[in-house]
Amino acid sequence: MNNQRPMFINILLVVLLFLVVGSLFSAVVGIVGSLLWLAVKILVPVAIIVWLVRTISGNNGNCHRRY
């Protein structure tokens, strides 16, 4: 039994496969990009606050006070 599909169906299946894979890839890249943007949006202000606190507190080497 020779059960081959016509060439048109094979081409159509390949095109549909590319469309599905492209859509999934686009969704994954969008989600990763959104997460990175959110991380940068949160981490940059936190880094600035930490830097300001360390600068204002003045690290002069007296971190370990002994009484």
PDB file of N, CA, C and O in Angstrom, chain B, residues numbered from 101:
ATOM      1  N   MET B 101       0.832  -1.180   0.000  1.00  0.00           N
ATOM      2  CA  MET B 101       0.000   0.000   0.000  1.00  0.00           C
ATOM      3  C   MET B 101       0.877   1.243   0.000  1.00  0.00           C
ATOM      4  O   MET B 101       1.660   1.478   0.921  1.00  0.00           O
ATOM      5  N   ASN B 102       0.729   2.009  -1.027  1.00  0.00           N
ATOM      6  CA  ASN B 102       1.491   3.240  -1.156  1.00  0.00           C
ATOM      7  C   ASN B 102       0.612   4.388  -0.670  1.00  0.00           C
ATOM      8  O   ASN B 102      -0.328   4.789  -1.357  1.00  0.00           O
ATOM      9  N   ASN B 103       0.920   4.920   0.523  1.00  0.00           N
ATOM     10  CA  ASN B 103       0.053   5.907   1.167  1.00  0.00           C
ATOM     11  C   ASN B 103       0.751   7.261   1.204  1.00  0.00           C
ATOM     12  O   ASN B 103       0.982   7.803   2.285  1.00  0.00           O
ATOM     13  N   GLN B 104       1.091   7.815   0.048  1.00  0.00           N
ATOM     14  CA  GLN B 104       1.799   9.091  -0.008  1.00  0.00           C
ATOM     15  C   GLN B 104       0.811  10.232  -0.161  1.00  0.00           C
ATOM     16  O   GLN B 104      -0.226  10.105  -0.813  1.00  0.00           O
ATOM     17  N   ARG B 105       1.163  11.359   0.463  1.00  0.00           N
ATOM     18  CA  ARG B 105       0.336  12.564   0.343  1.00  0.00           C
ATOM     19  C   ARG B 105       0.760  13.354  -0.892  1.00  0.00           C
ATOM     20  O   ARG B 105       1.911  13.276  -1.321  1.00  0.00           O
ATOM     21  N   PRO B 106      -0.167  14.106  -1.453  1.00  0.00           N
ATOM     22  CA  PRO B 106       0.214  14.964  -2.586  1.00  0.00           C
ATOM     23  C   PRO B 106       1.199  16.048  -2.147  1.00  0.00           C
ATOM     24  O   PRO B 106       1.256  16.408  -0.972  1.00  0.00           O
ATOM     25  N   MET B 107       1.963  16.555  -3.092  1.00  0.00           N
ATOM     26  CA  MET B 107       2.978  17.570  -2.816  1.00  0.00           C
ATOM     27  C   MET B 107       2.353  18.825  -2.212  1.00  0.00           C
ATOM     28  O   MET B 107       2.951  19.443  -1.330  1.00  0.00           O
ATOM     29  N   PHE B 108       1.171  19.208  -2.666  1.00  0.00           N
ATOM     30  CA  PHE B 108       0.493  20.399  -2.151  1.00  0.00           C
ATOM     31  C   PHE B 108       0.223  20.273  -0.651  1.00  0.00           C
ATOM     32  O   PHE B 108       0.395  21.238   0.095  1.00  0.00           O
ATOM     33  N   ILE B 109      -0.195  19.098  -0.213  1.00  0.00           N
ATOM     34  CA  ILE B 109      -0.483  18.874   1.213  1.00  0.00           C
ATOM     35  C   ILE B 109       0.807  18.958   2.025  1.00  0.00           C
ATOM     36  O   ILE B 109       0.814  19.519   3.121  1.00  0.00           O
ATOM     37  N   ASN B 110       1.902  18.401   1.493  1.00  0.00           N
ATOM     38  CA  ASN B 110       3.183  18.478   2.198  1.00  0.00           C
ATOM     39  C   ASN B 110       3.633  19.929   2.365  1.00  0.00           C
ATOM     40  O   ASN B 110       4.088  20.321   3.439  1.00  0.00           O
ATOM     41  N   ILE B 111       3.505  20.716   1.310  1.00  0.00           N
ATOM     42  CA  ILE B 111       3.899  22.127   1.383  1.00  0.00           C
ATOM     43  C   ILE B 111       3.014  22.868   2.373  1.00  0.00           C
ATOM     44  O   ILE B 111       3.498  23.686   3.155  1.00  0.00           O
ATOM     45  N   LEU B 112       1.715  22.582   2.339  1.00  0.00           N
ATOM     46  CA  LEU B 112       0.781  23.222   3.267  1.00  0.00           C
ATOM     47  C   LEU B 112       1.108  22.865   4.714  1.00  0.00           C
ATOM     48  O   LEU B 112       1.041  23.726   5.592  1.00  0.00           O
ATOM     49  N   LEU B 113       1.460  21.616   4.971  1.00  0.00           N
ATOM     50  CA  LEU B 113       1.823  21.197   6.327  1.00  0.00           C
ATOM     51  C   LEU B 113       3.098  21.892   6.808  1.00  0.00           C
ATOM     52  O   LEU B 113       3.191  22.286   7.971  1.00  0.00           O
ATOM     53  N   VAL B 114       4.067  22.039   5.926  1.00  0.00           N
ATOM     54  CA  VAL B 114       5.310  22.721   6.299  1.00  0.00           C
ATOM     55  C   VAL B 114       5.036  24.190   6.612  1.00  0.00           C
ATOM     56  O   VAL B 114       5.572  24.729   7.580  1.00  0.00           O
ATOM     57  N   VAL B 115       4.205  24.838   5.800  1.00  0.00           N
ATOM     58  CA  VAL B 115       3.863  26.242   6.043  1.00  0.00           C
ATOM     59  C   VAL B 115       3.126  26.385   7.369  1.00  0.00           C
ATOM     60  O   VAL B 115       3.415  27.300   8.141  1.00  0.00           O
ATOM     61  N   LEU B 116       2.181  25.496   7.641  1.00  0.00           N
ATOM     62  CA  LEU B 116       1.455  25.540   8.916  1.00  0.00           C
ATOM     63  C   LEU B 116       2.393  25.294  10.095  1.00  0.00           C
ATOM     64  O   LEU B 116       2.263  25.929  11.142  1.00  0.00           O
ATOM     65  N   LEU B 117       3.333  24.372   9.922  1.00  0.00           N
ATOM     66  CA  LEU B 117       4.304  24.112  10.979  1.00  0.00           C
ATOM     67  C   LEU B 117       5.133  25.359  11.270  1.00  0.00           C
ATOM     68  O   LEU B 117       5.362  25.695  12.431  1.00  0.00           O
ATOM     69  N   PHE B 118       5.583  26.044  10.219  1.00  0.00           N
ATOM     70  CA  PHE B 118       6.346  27.279  10.415  1.00  0.00           C
ATOM     71  C   PHE B 118       5.511  28.346  11.109  1.00  0.00           C
ATOM     72  O   PHE B 118       6.021  29.071  11.963  1.00  0.00           O
ATOM     73  N   LEU B 119       4.239  28.449  10.755  1.00  0.00           N
ATOM     74  CA  LEU B 119       3.371  29.435  11.399  1.00  0.00           C
ATOM     75  C   LEU B 119       3.195  29.142  12.887  1.00  0.00           C
ATOM     76  O   LEU B 119       3.245  30.053  13.713  1.00  0.00           O
ATOM     77  N   VAL B 120       2.990  27.875  13.224  1.00  0.00           N
ATOM     78  CA  VAL B 120       2.798  27.498  14.629  1.00  0.00           C
ATOM     79  C   VAL B 120       4.079  27.721  15.419  1.00  0.00           C
ATOM     80  O   VAL B 120       4.044  28.294  16.509  1.00  0.00           O
ATOM     81  N   VAL B 121       5.208  27.276  14.883  1.00  0.00           N
ATOM     82  CA  VAL B 121       6.486  27.448  15.580  1.00  0.00           C
ATOM     83  C   VAL B 121       6.830  28.930  15.716  1.00  0.00           C
ATOM     84  O   VAL B 121       7.327  29.354  16.759  1.00  0.00           O
ATOM     85  N   GLY B 122       6.574  29.710  14.687  1.00  0.00           N
ATOM     86  CA  GLY B 122       6.832  31.147  14.752  1.00  0.00           C
ATOM     87  C   GLY B 122       5.974  31.837  15.792  1.00  0.00           C
ATOM     88  O   GLY B 122       6.448  32.721  16.506  1.00  0.00           O
ATOM     89  N   SER B 123       4.712  31.440  15.883  1.00  0.00           N
ATOM     90  CA  SER B 123       3.823  32.033  16.886  1.00  0.00           C
ATOM     91  C   SER B 123       4.278  31.679  18.298  1.00  0.00           C
ATOM     92  O   SER B 123       4.296  32.538  19.179  1.00  0.00           O
ATOM     93  N   LEU B 124       4.641  30.426  18.513  1.00  0.00           N
ATOM     94  CA  LEU B 124       5.123  30.018  19.834  1.00  0.00           C
ATOM     95  C   LEU B 124       6.415  30.743  20.192  1.00  0.00           C
ATOM     96  O   LEU B 124       6.584  31.191  21.326  1.00  0.00           O
ATOM     97  N   PHE B 125       7.318  30.857  19.238  1.00  0.00           N
ATOM     98  CA  PHE B 125       8.580  31.553  19.480  1.00  0.00           C
ATOM     99  C   PHE B 125       8.332  33.019  19.815  1.00  0.00           C
ATOM    100  O   PHE B 125       8.966  33.571  20.714  1.00  0.00           O
ATOM    101  N   SER B 126       7.421  33.637  19.100  1.00  0.00           N
ATOM    102  CA  SER B 126       7.091  35.036  19.356  1.00  0.00           C
ATOM    103  C   SER B 126       6.506  35.210  20.752  1.00  0.00           C
ATOM    104  O   SER B 126       6.835  36.172  21.446  1.00  0.00           O
ATOM    105  N   ALA B 127       5.649  34.297  21.168  1.00  0.00           N
ATOM    106  CA  ALA B 127       5.052  34.377  22.501  1.00  0.00           C
ATOM    107  C   ALA B 127       6.114  34.212  23.585  1.00  0.00           C
ATOM    108  O   ALA B 127       6.115  34.948  24.571  1.00  0.00           O
ATOM    109  N   VAL B 128       7.014  33.251  23.404  1.00  0.00           N
ATOM    110  CA  VAL B 128       8.065  33.016  24.403  1.00  0.00           C
ATOM    111  C   VAL B 128       8.994  34.221  24.498  1.00  0.00           C
ATOM    112  O   VAL B 128       9.351  34.642  25.598  1.00  0.00           O
ATOM    113  N   VAL B 129       9.387  34.776  23.357  1.00  0.00           N
ATOM    114  CA  VAL B 129      10.261  35.950  23.360  1.00  0.00           C
ATOM    115  C   VAL B 129       9.557  37.139  24.011  1.00  0.00           C
ATOM    116  O   VAL B 129      10.189  37.915  24.727  1.00  0.00           O
ATOM    117  N   GLY B 130       8.268  37.288  23.770  1.00  0.00           N
ATOM    118  CA  GLY B 130       7.508  38.365  24.398  1.00  0.00           C
ATOM    119  C   GLY B 130       7.448  38.229  25.904  1.00  0.00           C
ATOM    120  O   GLY B 130       7.595  39.215  26.627  1.00  0.00           O
ATOM    121  N   ILE B 131       7.233  37.015  26.382  1.00  0.00           N
ATOM    122  CA  ILE B 131       7.169  36.785  27.831  1.00  0.00           C
ATOM    123  C   ILE B 131       8.528  37.031  28.464  1.00  0.00           C
ATOM    124  O   ILE B 131       8.615  37.687  29.502  1.00  0.00           O
ATOM    125  N   VAL B 132       9.589  36.516  27.858  1.00  0.00           N
ATOM    126  CA  VAL B 132      10.938  36.716  28.406  1.00  0.00           C
ATOM    127  C   VAL B 132      11.300  38.196  28.404  1.00  0.00           C
ATOM    128  O   VAL B 132      11.878  38.694  29.370  1.00  0.00           O
ATOM    129  N   GLY B 133      10.967  38.896  27.337  1.00  0.00           N
ATOM    130  CA  GLY B 133      11.248  40.326  27.270  1.00  0.00           C
ATOM    131  C   GLY B 133      10.500  41.102  28.332  1.00  0.00           C
ATOM    132  O   GLY B 133      11.049  42.027  28.930  1.00  0.00           O
ATOM    133  N   SER B 134       9.253  40.735  28.572  1.00  0.00           N
ATOM    134  CA  SER B 134       8.467  41.410  29.608  1.00  0.00           C
ATOM    135  C   SER B 134       9.053  41.160  30.992  1.00  0.00           C
ATOM    136  O   SER B 134       9.114  42.070  31.818  1.00  0.00           O
ATOM    137  N   LEU B 135       9.481  39.934  31.242  1.00  0.00           N
ATOM    138  CA  LEU B 135      10.082  39.629  32.544  1.00  0.00           C
ATOM    139  C   LEU B 135      11.392  40.380  32.741  1.00  0.00           C
ATOM    140  O   LEU B 135      11.666  40.870  33.836  1.00  0.00           O
ATOM    141  N   LEU B 136      12.203  40.475  31.690  1.00  0.00           N
ATOM    142  CA  LEU B 136      13.453  41.231  31.799  1.00  0.00           C
ATOM    143  C   LEU B 136      13.184  42.711  32.030  1.00  0.00           C
ATOM    144  O   LEU B 136      13.879  43.350  32.820  1.00  0.00           O
ATOM    145  N   TRP B 137      12.186  43.262  31.351  1.00  0.00           N
ATOM    146  CA  TRP B 137      11.836  44.669  31.539  1.00  0.00           C
ATOM    147  C   TRP B 137      11.371  44.908  32.966  1.00  0.00           C
ATOM    148  O   TRP B 137      11.739  45.908  33.583  1.00  0.00           O
ATOM    149  N   LEU B 138      10.558  43.989  33.495  1.00  0.00           N
ATOM    150  CA  LEU B 138      10.078  44.128  34.869  1.00  0.00           C
ATOM    151  C   LEU B 138      11.237  44.026  35.856  1.00  0.00           C
ATOM    152  O   LEU B 138      11.285  44.778  36.830  1.00  0.00           O
ATOM    153  N   ALA B 139      12.165  43.109  35.617  1.00  0.00           N
ATOM    154  CA  ALA B 139      13.312  42.964  36.508  1.00  0.00           C
ATOM    155  C   ALA B 139      14.166  44.221  36.498  1.00  0.00           C
ATOM    156  O   ALA B 139      14.618  44.668  37.552  1.00  0.00           O
ATOM    157  N   VAL B 140      14.391  44.794  35.331  1.00  0.00           N
ATOM    158  CA  VAL B 140      15.189  46.022  35.246  1.00  0.00           C
ATOM    159  C   VAL B 140      14.450  47.171  35.916  1.00  0.00           C
ATOM    160  O   VAL B 140      15.060  47.991  36.602  1.00  0.00           O
ATOM    161  N   LYS B 141      13.151  47.229  35.719  1.00  0.00           N
ATOM    162  CA  LYS B 141      12.352  48.299  36.316  1.00  0.00           C
ATOM    163  C   LYS B 141      12.399  48.235  37.838  1.00  0.00           C
ATOM    164  O   LYS B 141      12.356  49.273  38.499  1.00  0.00           O
ATOM    165  N   ILE B 142      12.486  47.040  38.400  1.00  0.00           N
ATOM    166  CA  ILE B 142      12.539  46.889  39.856  1.00  0.00           C
ATOM    167  C   ILE B 142      13.972  47.004  40.365  1.00  0.00           C
ATOM    168  O   ILE B 142      14.210  47.656  41.383  1.00  0.00           O
ATOM    169  N   LEU B 143      14.925  46.390  39.684  1.00  0.00           N
ATOM    170  CA  LEU B 143      16.289  46.310  40.196  1.00  0.00           C
ATOM    171  C   LEU B 143      17.064  47.618  40.087  1.00  0.00           C
ATOM    172  O   LEU B 143      17.910  47.895  40.938  1.00  0.00           O
ATOM    173  N   VAL B 144      16.802  48.420  39.075  1.00  0.00           N
ATOM    174  CA  VAL B 144      17.537  49.678  38.936  1.00  0.00           C
ATOM    175  C   VAL B 144      17.240  50.622  40.099  1.00  0.00           C
ATOM    176  O   VAL B 144      18.185  51.150  40.684  1.00  0.00           O
ATOM    177  N   PRO B 145      15.975  50.864  40.469  1.00  0.00           N
ATOM    178  CA  PRO B 145      15.740  51.718  41.643  1.00  0.00           C
ATOM    179  C   PRO B 145      16.301  51.130  42.935  1.00  0.00           C
ATOM    180  O   PRO B 145      16.802  51.869  43.783  1.00  0.00           O
ATOM    181  N   VAL B 146      16.224  49.817  43.091  1.00  0.00           N
ATOM    182  CA  VAL B 146      16.783  49.188  44.295  1.00  0.00           C
ATOM    183  C   VAL B 146      18.292  49.392  44.333  1.00  0.00           C
ATOM    184  O   VAL B 146      18.846  49.689  45.392  1.00  0.00           O
ATOM    185  N   ALA B 147      18.960  49.238  43.204  1.00  0.00           N
ATOM    186  CA  ALA B 147      20.409  49.446  43.160  1.00  0.00           C
ATOM    187  C   ALA B 147      20.762  50.898  43.466  1.00  0.00           C
ATOM    188  O   ALA B 147      21.747  51.162  44.157  1.00  0.00           O
ATOM    189  N   ILE B 148      19.971  51.840  42.961  1.00  0.00           N
ATOM    190  CA  ILE B 148      20.227  53.255  43.249  1.00  0.00           C
ATOM    191  C   ILE B 148      20.033  53.539  44.728  1.00  0.00           C
ATOM    192  O   ILE B 148      20.830  54.261  45.326  1.00  0.00           O
ATOM    193  N   ILE B 149      18.983  52.982  45.329  1.00  0.00           N
ATOM    194  CA  ILE B 149      18.736  53.191  46.762  1.00  0.00           C
ATOM    195  C   ILE B 149      19.872  52.611  47.592  1.00  0.00           C
ATOM    196  O   ILE B 149      20.348  53.257  48.526  1.00  0.00           O
ATOM    197  N   VAL B 150      20.312  51.405  47.265  1.00  0.00           N
ATOM    198  CA  VAL B 150      21.419  50.788  48.013  1.00  0.00           C
ATOM    199  C   VAL B 150      22.677  51.624  47.878  1.00  0.00           C
ATOM    200  O   VAL B 150      23.391  51.830  48.860  1.00  0.00           O
ATOM    201  N   TRP B 151      22.959  52.107  46.677  1.00  0.00           N
ATOM    202  CA  TRP B 151      24.145  52.942  46.468  1.00  0.00           C
ATOM    203  C   TRP B 151      24.049  54.234  47.267  1.00  0.00           C
ATOM    204  O   TRP B 151      25.032  54.656  47.876  1.00  0.00           O
ATOM    205  N   LEU B 152      22.872  54.873  47.273  1.00  0.00           N
ATOM    206  CA  LEU B 152      22.701  56.112  48.037  1.00  0.00           C
ATOM    207  C   LEU B 152      22.864  55.879  49.530  1.00  0.00           C
ATOM    208  O   LEU B 152      23.515  56.669  50.213  1.00  0.00           O
ATOM    209  N   VAL B 153      22.284  54.813  50.039  1.00  0.00           N
ATOM    210  CA  VAL B 153      22.400  54.521  51.476  1.00  0.00           C
ATOM    211  C   VAL B 153      23.850  54.273  51.851  1.00  0.00           C
ATOM    212  O   VAL B 153      24.313  54.764  52.880  1.00  0.00           O
ATOM    213  N   ARG B 154      24.569  53.527  51.042  1.00  0.00           N
ATOM    214  CA  ARG B 154      25.982  53.269  51.348  1.00  0.00           C
ATOM    215  C   ARG B 154      26.810  54.544  51.236  1.00  0.00           C
ATOM    216  O   ARG B 154      27.745  54.745  52.011  1.00  0.00           O
ATOM    217  N   THR B 155      26.477  55.399  50.285  1.00  0.00           N
ATOM    218  CA  THR B 155      27.215  56.652  50.119  1.00  0.00           C
ATOM    219  C   THR B 155      26.936  57.603  51.271  1.00  0.00           C
ATOM    220  O   THR B 155      27.858  58.217  51.807  1.00  0.00           O
ATOM    221  N   ILE B 156      25.680  57.729  51.655  1.00  0.00           N
ATOM    222  CA  ILE B 156      25.309  58.651  52.729  1.00  0.00           C
ATOM    223  C   ILE B 156      25.830  58.162  54.071  1.00  0.00           C
ATOM    224  O   ILE B 156      26.298  58.963  54.880  1.00  0.00           O
ATOM    225  N   SER B 157      25.755  56.864  54.318  1.00  0.00           N
ATOM    226  CA  SER B 157      26.205  56.345  55.614  1.00  0.00           C
ATOM    227  C   SER B 157      27.715  56.466  55.761  1.00  0.00           C
ATOM    228  O   SER B 157      28.218  56.453  56.884  1.00  0.00           O
ATOM    229  N   GLY B 158      28.436  56.581  54.685  1.00  0.00           N
ATOM    230  CA  GLY B 158      29.880  56.808  54.739  1.00  0.00           C
ATOM    231  C   GLY B 158      30.632  55.633  55.322  1.00  0.00           C
ATOM    232  O   GLY B 158      30.821  55.550  56.535  1.00  0.00           O
ATOM    233  N   ASN B 159      31.042  54.762  54.499  1.00  0.00           N
ATOM    234  CA  ASN B 159      31.785  53.580  54.933  1.00  0.00           C
ATOM    235  C   ASN B 159      33.231  53.998  55.224  1.00  0.00           C
ATOM    236  O   ASN B 159      34.072  54.028  54.325  1.00  0.00           O
ATOM    237  N   ASN B 160      33.506  54.321  56.497  1.00  0.00           N
ATOM    238  CA  ASN B 160      34.839  54.794  56.864  1.00  0.00           C
ATOM    239  C   ASN B 160      35.669  53.729  57.575  1.00  0.00           C
ATOM    240  O   ASN B 160      36.670  54.057  58.213  1.00  0.00           O
ATOM    241  N   GLY B 161      35.288  52.506  57.481  1.00  0.00           N
ATOM    242  CA  GLY B 161      36.084  51.438  58.062  1.00  0.00           C
ATOM    243  C   GLY B 161      35.694  51.080  59.479  1.00  0.00           C
ATOM    244  O   GLY B 161      36.296  50.172  60.053  1.00  0.00           O
ATOM    245  N   ASN B 162      34.735  51.735  60.064  1.00  0.00           N
ATOM    246  CA  ASN B 162      34.313  51.433  61.430  1.00  0.00           C
ATOM    247  C   ASN B 162      33.058  50.567  61.429  1.00  0.00           C
ATOM    248  O   ASN B 162      32.097  50.846  62.146  1.00  0.00           O
ATOM    249  N   CYS B 163      33.078  49.542  60.639  1.00  0.00           N
ATOM    250  CA  CYS B 163      31.899  48.686  60.545  1.00  0.00           C
ATOM    251  C   CYS B 163      31.735  47.829  61.793  1.00  0.00           C
ATOM    252  O   CYS B 163      30.616  47.588  62.246  1.00  0.00           O
ATOM    253  N   HIS B 164      32.860  47.368  62.350  1.00  0.00           N
ATOM    254  CA  HIS B 164      32.796  46.474  63.499  1.00  0.00           C
ATOM    255  C   HIS B 164      33.196  47.249  64.749  1.00  0.00           C
ATOM    256  O   HIS B 164      34.378  47.383  65.065  1.00  0.00           O
ATOM    257  N   ARG B 165      32.210  47.743  65.437  1.00  0.00           N
ATOM    258  CA  ARG B 165      32.487  48.483  66.673  1.00  0.00           C
ATOM    259  C   ARG B 165      32.576  47.503  67.828  1.00  0.00           C
ATOM    260  O   ARG B 165      31.730  46.624  67.987  1.00  0.00           O
ATOM    261  N   ARG B 166      33.600  47.669  68.617  1.00  0.00           N
ATOM    262  CA  ARG B 166      33.777  46.794  69.777  1.00  0.00           C
ATOM    263  C   ARG B 166      33.599  47.620  71.032  1.00  0.00           C
ATOM    264  O   ARG B 166      34.227  48.666  71.195  1.00  0.00           O
ATOM    265  N   TYR B 167      32.753  47.151  71.906  1.00  0.00           N
ATOM    266  CA  TYR B 167      32.475  47.882  73.148  1.00  0.00           C
ATOM    267  C   TYR B 167      33.184  47.240  74.310  1.00  0.00           C
ATOM    268  O   TYR B 167      33.071  47.713  75.441  1.00  0.00           O
TER     269      TYR B 167
END
